[in-house]
Amino acid sequence: MNNERRILVTGASGYVGPRLVRQILNEAKPTHPVTVRIFVRDKGKVASQPWISQVEVATGNANNFEETCVALRGVHTAFYLLHSIGVGKHFDDLEAAMAENFAKAAAQEGVKQIVYLGGIANDKRHSKHLASRARTGEILAQGSVPVLELRAGIIIGSGSASFEMLRHLTHRLPIMTTPKWISNLTHPIAIRDVLWYLTEASKLPQPVAGVFDVGGPEILSYGDMMQKFAKCSGLRKRWIIKVPVLTPRLSSLWIGLVTPVPTSLARPLVGSLISETVADPNKAIDTFIPKPPEGLINVEQAINLALSRTSNNQVETRWSDATTPTAPWQKVQSDPSWAGEIILKDRRELVTPTPIKFVWEAIENIGGDTGWYGADFLWWLRGLLDRLVGGVGLRRGRRDPKYLRVGDSVDFWRVEAVVPEQTLRLYAEMILPGKAWLEFTIERVGENTHIVQEAKFSPHGLGGQLYWYLVLPFHALVFPTMLRNISKAAAEKSRQNNA
């Protein structure tokens, strides 16, 4: 008798999804074999995952009924890890439509169980974000497939948006004025424990329907969490002065300026903190899924684990792995036909005697702590301007300081293509009146290495073309400097290797 179970993981290019795929595969046993299928819009974004050869890949959009049906065909348990945070004012309507489509497709394909990861929403003072998460669960449950909804509060883990917000606020602000919501109670949970509950849900012998809250062993205020983080980081106690005037909007703007988390994502996170996100003991999942054998880990343990992963460059996934929503200027479809679609280019070339291996290392190290090889002030200023208008800015940094994979964020760029010792192509996620790429290609020419650095820009209409010509004087300074310094950095790496 074939007892193999096919499991679908949506959101496999986000924060939780890739970790869940890895854990399910690691815990598969010959007596209970599983096949994991992922549902992604772009296969390229997961092509570098270590588990990619072990899974089935379905590509498509969860808003498309036919594509969703194909992804769900033959599936026993489907994990719904999709959300639309930061896509605009009407994100709740988008989430509702997506959930309705998924529920109908799951019913048509005979799925036995849907597992949905939502947010704790027991406080009547719902933020729009938490209300939408709850509504998503309700819509999924209206279908004929049993839905197990796990609601979690703040997730603490290396690379999570909540952790990065906590980390940077605590590190950068020894004295801070904060809104009253900093005293609201939260029920944080480690990403390790969230993955335990999700993985165990994939093994349930019978389908389960219901809403269940999961939280760690401690209930504490956000302010208390900041003090615990300071302690774990070896920092002095933070001075927190509560004031009544910081609205959620102002708070999110401030967070967008002093942390890597952009305002568009900070706003729903702050909105959630206005509610007290404490697990209801009457909604415990223990009857169906017991706590981990070693127990749930507390906040300090979770912070220490996350800090260890961060300092050792072992961050598996980051909040920025999910593609940033297209900027408002990039959505314009009303440009006149005469504006045309063109590609404007800034191409620079250089030949160096440095071996190709070291040239590639210098290129692959770009961004993050390495910086952009010169004109740092101009890069910093461009990042600041981007954040001021709601963009991601430069503070996202990198997942790993040395190696890149498709889908990684690199400050306000996204890795679109990586071919080691050949090509690196970055797509701009800063707010622009068009689409922009920065591409490096290298090849061996005799005993030398030929480097081509090319900036490409597809303007949206006349405004985009004007933007390109306005920034050309800065390109004349930034791009030649970048190429020269990449060559110098590569030569230095080569000298160090031969020393």
N, C-alpha and C positions, 0 to 999 in steps of 0.2 A: 504493500500500500504506500502510495506516494504522499508523504505528509509535509512536503516542502511548502513553505508559505512565502508568497510574494508580497513585499512591502514597498510602498511608494513613499518617497520623501520629497515633498515640495520645499521650495526655499533652500535648495541644496547649494546655492551660491551665496547664501547669507551668513549669519553668525552661528545660529544653532544647528541648522541643517547639516553642514559638512561634518560637524562633530558627532551628530547623531548617526550619520551613515557609517562613520568609522567605528563607533561603539557597537552598533548592531552587527557589523561584519566581524568585529573582534570576538563577540560573544556567541556567534553562531556555532552550533554543535552538530556533529554527524547525526545524532538522534533527532534533532529538530532543525533541519536545514532551512535556510532562507535564501531567497533571491531578492536583492535590493534593486529597485528602479528609482531613478531620480527624474524629476520634472523641472526643466530649466528652459529659459528663453534662449540662452546662448551656450552651446556646448563648450565653446572656447573658454568660457570663464571657469570651467571646472576641469579642463584638460590636464592641468598640472597637479591635480589632487592625487595623493599616493594611492587612493582606492579606486581610481577611475576605471582600471581594467577589470575590477571585480563587480561592477554594477552595470545594469542596463540604463541607457539614457534615452529619455523621451524629451523632445524639444517642442516648445510651443508656449502659448500664452494661456494662463488660467481663465482669462475672460472669453476664450474661444471654446465653445461647447465641443466641437468635433475633436480638437486637439486635446482637450481635457479627457474626453472619452477614451481616446487612444492611449493616453498615459495611464488611465485607470483600468484598462482591460486586463483581466486575469488577476487583479490585485485583491489580496485578503484584507490588509490593514493599510490605510492611507493616512499619512501625517500631514496635517494642514498647518504649515508654518509660514503662511503668507500674510503680509500686511502692506499698507500703503501710506505709512507715516511720511509726512513731508512732501506729498505730491500736490498739495494745495488745500484750499478751504473745504473742498467737497470730497476729501479723502474718505469720509465715512460712507458716502454713497458708492464710491468705487469699491470699497471693501464689502459692502452689502451685496452688490451685484456679482462680485467675484465668488462670494460664499454661496449665493443662490445657484450660480452656474455649476459650482463644484458639487454641491449636494445633489443636483439633478443628474449630473454625469455619473456620480458614484452609484446612485440608485439604478440607473440604466445598465451599468456594467456589473452589477451584482456584488459590489464591495461589501464585505462583512462588518468592517469597523473603521470609523474615522476617529483619529486622535487629534485634538486641536489644542494648541498651546496659547492660552489667553492671559489676561491680567486680572489680578484680584480686584473685585469691584463690589465690596460689601458696604462701602460708605455711600450714603445718599448724595454726597456732594461729588458726583461723577464729573471728571473732566471729559471733554469731547472724545479724547483718545480712548479712555477706559470704557466710555459708553459705547464706542464703536466696536471695541474688542468684545464686549458683552453681546452686542447685537449680532456680531459675526457668529458667535457661538449659537445664539438662538436660531439664526437662519439655517445654519448647518443642521441643527437638531430638528428642524421642521421637515426634513426629508425622511425617507424611510430607512436610511442606514443609521444604526446606533452610533451616537457621538459621545466619546469620552472627552470631556473638556477639562483640561488641567489649567488652573489659574495660578500664576506665580506673581510675586511682587518684584522688587529690584533683584536682578540677576547679577551676582558678583563673579566675574571671571576675566581673565586676561583678554583684552580687546573688546569687551562689551561696552556699549555706549554709556551705560550707567556707571561702570567702573572708571572709564576714562574721564567722565565728568567729575566724579568724586576725587579721582587722583589729581587732576590738574587744579581744581578749586583748592584742594588742601595744600598742594605743593606751592602754589603761587600766591596764596593770600593768607599770611599769618594773622592778619587782622581783617575782618570782613563785616560789612553790614549786610544783613540778610533779612528776607521777609519772614513773616510769622510762621509760614508753613514749614520752616526748618525744624520746628518742634513737633510736627505731626508724626505719628507712629508709622513705622514701616516694618515689613517682615521679610528681610532679604534672604536670599537663598543662593548657594553656590551653584555655578554652572555644572559642576560635577554631579550634584544631587538632582538638578533638573534632568540631566541626561540619564540618570538612574531611573527616574520615574518614567520617562519617555521610552527608554529601552525595554523596561519591564512591561509597559503597555503593549509593546509589539508581540509579547509572548503570552498574553492572556488566553486561557483555554476557551473562553466563551466571550462573545461581544458584551461590552458594558456600556450603558448609557447613563449620563449624569454629569453634573458639574462638581468638581472637586478642587479645593484649595491646597496648594503646597507651599510651605515656607520652611525656613531654617529653624534652629532651636532658640533663636533670640528675637525679641520684639524690641525695637529701639527707635529713637528719632533719627532723622537725617543728620542732625547736628552731632549726635552721639557717634554715628558712623564716621563722620569726618574726624572726630577726636581719636577713634580707634585706628583710622588710617594713618593719622599723624604719628601715633605711637608705633605702629608697625613699620613706618618709614624712618623712624629715628628722629622725627621732627618734634619741636616743642608744641605744647598745647596751643591750639588755635583760639584766638579771641573772637568770639561771635557776638555781634551786637544786632539784636533784632529790631527792625523798623517796620512800620505799617504801610509804607508808601510804595514798596517794590511790588508791582503787579506781576502776574505771570509773564506778560508780554515784555516788561522791562527786565525781568529776571532772565528770560531766555535770550534777550539781546546781549545782556552782560555775559552770560555763559558762552554765547557765540563768540565773544571777543577774547575771553581769557582761557578758553579750553579748545581742544580740537573739534568738539562737537558743534556743527553749524547750527545757527539759530532755528532753521526749519525743523531740525530734529530735537533741539533743546526744548522747543515750545511744548510738544506733547509730553516730553519727559517731566518738565516742570509742572505741567497741568496734572499729571498723575500724582505728583507729590502733594498737591493741595488736598487730595483725598487721603484718608488713612488706609493704607493698603495692608491690612492685617488679615491673615488667614482665619476663616471661620472654623472652629473645631468641629462643628456639626457637618462640615463638608470635607472631612478628612478622607483620604483615599486608602487608608490603612487596611480596610476590609478586603480590598482587591489587590493592592500593591503595598507590601510592608516597607518600612524604612530600610535603607541600606544596612547590611550586616554589621558594618563598622560604625553605623550611626550617621546622622546628619552632621556636617561640620559647621562650626560657629563662624561668626563674622570675621574674627581675627584670623582664624585658620584659612578662610576663603581669601581674605586680602593677602595673606602671606603667600599662598599658592599662586595667586594672580601676579603678585610682584616678582616672585621667583621666575615665573614663565616669561614675564616682560624683560627682566634683567638678563636672562639667559637666551634671549631671542628665540623663544620657543612658542610664540603666540601662533596658535593654529588657525584661528579665524579672527577677524576684526569687524566692528560695526560698519566700517567703511567698505567691506567687501560687497555689500549690496550696492548696486548702481545708484548713484545720486540722481534724483529726478531731474529731468531736463529743465534748464533754467527758463524763466518766462520769455526772455528774448529769443530763445532757441525754438519756441513753439509757433512763432509767427508764420502763418501760411498765406498772408494777404499781400505779399510783395507783388508789384506789377510784373507782368511777364517780361517787360523789357529789362528788368533788373538782372535776369538770367542767373544761372548757377555756374560759378567759375571757381577754380582753385588757384589761389594766390600762393606763391612760394618764396621762401628765403633759403637758398641752398649754399652750403659751405663745404669745402673739401680740403683735406690735408693728407699728406703722405708722411709717415713716420717710420723710422727703422725699428721701433719697438715691436716685439713679437705680438701677434694678434691676441694671444691669451691675456696679456696684461692690459691691452687696450680695451678688451671686452670687460675685464674686471672693473676698470675705471668707469666705463659707461654704465654697467649694471649697478654700480654703487650710487648712482645719481639720486639727488633728493634726500629728504630726511636730514639726518645729522651731517651727512657729507655736503649738503647744499647743492648749488647749481653751477659750481665752478666759476665763480666770479660774479661781479655786479650784484653782490648780495643785497645791497640796499634797494636796488630796483626790484628784485624778486620779493623782498620783504614788503615793499610798498604796494606791489601788485596784489600780493596776498591780503594785505590789510584792506585795500579797496574792495576786493572780492567779498570779504567778510562783512564790510559795511553795507553792502547791497544784498546780503543774505546768502552769499556763496560759501564754499567750504574753506577757502583760504589755504595757507600753507601748513597749518598745524596738524593735519592728519598724519604727516610723516609716512613711515613705511612699516610694513609688517615685519620684515627682516632686513637688517642693514646691508647684507651682502647679495642676497639672491632675490630674484623677481619671478613671479609666475603670472600668467594671464589672469586678469581680474583684480590684481593687487592695486591698491591706491598708493600713489606716490605724491604726497602733498595735494595739489589741486589737479593732478593728472590721474589717469587710469591706464594700466598696462593693457594694451590691446593685442600686442603680438610680441612673443619672445622666441627667438631662435638663437641659442647660445653661439657666441663667436660669429654671428652673422647680422642679426636684426633685433632692434628694440624699437617698438612703436608705442607712443603714449598718446592718449586721447584726452583733450582738455575738458575738465569738469568745472572750470571757473565760469562765471557768468559772462557770456560773450554774445555779440550780435551775429552769431554764426557758429561754425564748428571748426575746431583747430586740432592739429596733430603735431607732434614732435617726433621725428624718426631718425634713428642712427643705423647705418649699414656699414659693415666693415668687410674687407676681403684682403687676402694676401696677394700682393703683386711682386713677384720675384722674392727678394729678401725683405721687402717692406710691407707695411700695412696701410691700406688706403681707407680713410674714414670719410664718409659722407654724412653730413648733418643737415637735415631738411625740416624746416617749419612750413606747414601747409595750413591754409585757412580757406574755408568755404563760407563766404559772407552771405548773410541774409539781406538781400536787397541793397539799396544805396547806403543805408546806415552802416551795414557791415563793411562795405568797401571803404567808406570814409574812416571807419575805425582802423582798418589795416594801414592806411596811409598815414594816419595820425601817430601810430606806434612805430612806424618804420625807423625813425631816428633812434629809438631805444633798441630796436633790433640790431642796428649798426654797431651798437656798443655791446649788447648782451651776447649775441650769437658768436661773433668771432672770438670774444674772450672765452666763452664756454668751450669752444673747440680747442683753442690753444691750451687751456688748462686741463682738459681731458688728456691731451697728448702728454703734457708735463706729468700729470698724476700717473699715467701709464708707464712713463719712463722711470719714474721714481719707484714704482712697484717692481719693475724689472731689475733695477739696481739693487733693491733690497733682497730680491730673490737670489741674485748672483753674489751677494756679499759673503 
